[in-house]
Amino acid sequence: MGRTRVASAIGLAMLMALSTIGAPATAQEAAADPKQPSFENPHMHLWGTSDLSSCWTHFDGNDSSGSANDGYGERTFSEGQQVQIDFSCRMQDNLKEDMYLNSNGTTLMEFVVNIDSMDCSDNQECTNMTVILMQGNLEIAQKVWPVEQVNSANDIKLEWELPVESVTERWNRSSEEPHFNFKYSAPGWSTLDCVFFFDCPGYFRFYYSGNSNNTVEVNFPVINMTEPVVGEEDEGGLIGGVSDSLPGFGLMAGVGSLALAAVAASRLSREE
C-alpha cells in the first residue's frame, strides 16, 4: 500500500513538473519572433494600404509585406467635401507573452501626416489631429495637434513622449495589445477658395514605417520579464530560499517539495 502511494506521488510530481517546461519554451519563441517586442527589439513599426483602408503594426522593421509601395496611405476629398478620417492601426499578431515596460521609462511615438484642408471657424465642424493610444479596449492617453498646425499640405511630424505609468507597465497578451486610433476633421476647399476653373480637392496622407524620408515608429521601453513581479508577501519564491526569477523553476521546486511530503506521509502511515 505504501509503495503505491509513493509511486502515485512521484508520478503526479513528474506530470506537474513536465507541464512547466512549456512556459520557458513559449517565452523563448516570443523572443525569437521579430514581430514580437523584447528588450532587444522595442520598436513598433506601422504599415498599411495605399487607401488607408487597413493599417497594422508589429516589431519587425524588415517585414513590410502587404504595405503600400509608396510608403504612405492617402484619402482624397472632392472640392467642398469635409476632410475627415477615423482609422486604427492594430497589431498584426497578438502578443505571445505579456509585455513589461520600465516604470521609469518613456514611450516615444513618431508619426508623420500631410494634410490639405481649410482652417476651422466657429460655425464649422472640426476635430483636431488626435492620436489615441489604446490598451486593448481601454483608452490610455491621447495627444492633440490643432488643425491649423497640421493642414499646411506639407509633411508634419507628430512627436509624442508618454511617461510610463502604473497602468501601462504591463500589457497582457491576447487581450491588451497596444494599438492607435487617428482622427481628423476639417472643411475642404470651396469654389471661392480655388483658382477659377480648377478643382480643389483636399486630402489626408499618413506615412508608414517603410517610407524613404521620415521616421515612423513607436519605441516602447521594454524590459525582460517572463514572470510577474514578486510582492513582499511572496518574497522567497514558492518555498523558502527558492526564487521565481526563472520561468517554472519555483513551481518545479514546489512540486518536488509536495512529492517529498507525500513520500514522508506514506512512510509514517506504514510505520503506524
Residue pairs with C-beta under 8 A, 6 or more apart in sequence:
1 270
2 266
2 267
2 269
2 270
5 262
5 265
5 266
5 269
6 262
6 263
6 266
8 262
9 258
9 259
9 262
9 263
9 266
10 259
10 263
12 259
12 262
13 255
13 256
13 258
13 259
13 262
16 251
16 255
17 251
17 252
17 255
17 256
20 247
20 248
20 251
20 252
20 255
21 248
23 226
23 247
23 248
24 226
24 246
24 247
24 248
26 96
26 97
27 97
27 226
27 247
29 96
30 36
30 38
30 95
30 96
30 97
31 38
33 96
34 41
34 59
34 60
34 62
34 63
35 58
35 59
35 60
35 63
35 92
35 93
36 58
36 59
36 93
36 95
36 96
36 97
37 44
37 59
37 95
37 99
37 220
37 222
38 59
38 222
38 224
39 222
39 223
39 224
41 59
41 222
42 59
42 219
42 220
42 221
42 222
43 59
43 61
43 217
43 218
43 219
43 220
44 57
44 58
44 59
44 178
44 217
44 218
44 219
44 220
45 57
45 58
45 59
45 60
45 61
45 209
45 216
45 217
46 55
46 56
46 57
46 89
46 111
46 180
46 208
46 209
46 216
46 217
46 218
47 55
47 56
47 57
47 58
47 64
47 66
47 67
47 208
47 209
47 210
48 54
48 55
48 56
48 67
48 68
48 73
48 89
48 206
48 208
49 55
49 66
49 67
49 68
49 73
50 68
50 69
50 70
50 72
50 73
50 74
51 73
51 74
51 75
52 73
52 74
52 75
52 85
52 87
52 204
52 206
53 73
55 73
55 87
55 88
55 89
55 90
55 206
55 208
56 89
56 90
56 91
56 92
57 89
57 90
57 91
57 92
57 178
57 179
57 180
57 218
58 91
58 92
58 93
61 209
61 217
64 208
64 209
64 210
67 208
67 210
68 208
68 210
70 211
71 207
71 208
71 210
71 211
71 212
72 114
72 205
72 206
72 207
72 208
72 211
73 205
73 206
73 208
74 203
74 204
74 205
74 206
75 85
75 203
75 204
76 201
76 202
76 203
77 83
77 84
77 188
77 201
77 202
77 203
77 204
78 188
78 199
78 201
79 188
79 189
79 190
79 191
79 194
79 199
79 200
79 201
80 188
80 189
80 190
80 191
81 188
81 201
81 202
82 125
82 185
82 186
82 187
82 188
83 115
83 116
83 117
83 151
83 184
83 185
83 186
83 187
83 188
83 202
83 203
83 204
84 127
84 184
84 185
84 186
85 182
85 183
85 184
85 185
85 204
85 206
86 181
86 182
86 183
87 181
87 182
88 134
88 179
88 180
88 181
88 182
89 179
89 180
89 182
90 177
90 179
91 177
91 178
91 179
94 173
94 174
94 177
95 171
95 172
95 173
95 174
95 176
95 177
96 173
97 173
97 226
98 170
98 171
98 172
98 173
99 170
99 171
99 173
99 178
99 220
99 222
100 169
100 170
100 171
100 222
100 223
100 224
100 225
101 107
101 164
101 168
101 169
101 170
101 171
101 220
101 221
101 222
101 223
102 164
102 221
102 222
102 223
103 164
103 166
103 169
104 164
105 163
105 164
105 221
106 161
106 162
106 163
106 164
106 221
107 133
107 161
107 162
107 163
107 164
107 168
107 218
107 219
107 220
107 221
108 159
108 160
108 161
108 218
108 219
109 131
109 133
109 143
109 158
109 159
109 160
109 161
109 162
109 218
109 219
110 157
110 158
110 159
110 160
110 215
110 216
110 217
110 218
111 131
111 157
111 158
111 160
111 182
111 206
111 207
111 216
112 155
112 156
112 157
112 158
112 206
112 207
112 211
112 214
112 215
112 216
113 129
113 150
113 155
113 156
113 158
113 184
113 204
113 205
113 206
113 207
114 153
114 154
114 155
114 156
114 203
114 204
114 205
114 207
115 129
115 150
115 151
115 152
115 153
115 156
115 184
115 186
115 202
115 203
115 204
115 205
116 151
116 153
116 189
116 201
116 202
116 203
117 147
117 151
117 186
117 187
117 188
117 189
117 202
117 204
118 151
118 186
118 187
118 188
118 189
118 190
118 193
118 202
119 147
119 148
119 151
119 186
120 126
120 147
120 148
120 186
120 187
124 186
124 187
125 185
125 187
126 147
126 185
126 186
126 187
127 183
127 184
127 185
127 186
128 144
128 145
128 146
128 147
128 184
129 144
129 145
129 146
129 147
129 149
129 150
129 158
129 182
129 183
129 184
130 142
130 143
130 144
130 145
130 181
130 182
130 183
130 184
131 142
131 143
131 144
131 158
131 160
131 180
131 181
131 182
132 139
132 141
132 142
132 180
132 181
132 182
132 183
133 139
133 140
133 141
133 142
133 162
133 178
133 180
134 140
134 178
134 179
134 180
134 181
135 167
135 168
135 171
135 176
135 177
135 178
136 172
136 175
136 176
136 177
138 176
140 167
140 168
141 162
143 158
143 160
143 162
145 156
145 158
147 184
147 186
149 156
150 156
150 158
150 184
151 186
155 207
155 213
155 214
157 214
164 221
170 228
171 177
171 178
178 218
178 220
180 218
182 206
184 204
188 200
188 201
188 202
189 200
189 201
189 202
190 200
191 200
193 200
194 200
207 214
207 216
208 216
209 216
209 217
226 247
227 244
227 245
227 247
230 237
230 244
234 244
236 242
236 243
237 243
237 244
237 250
237 253
238 244
238 250
238 251
238 253
238 254
239 250
239 253
239 254
239 257
242 249
242 250
242 253
242 254
243 249
243 250
244 250
244 251
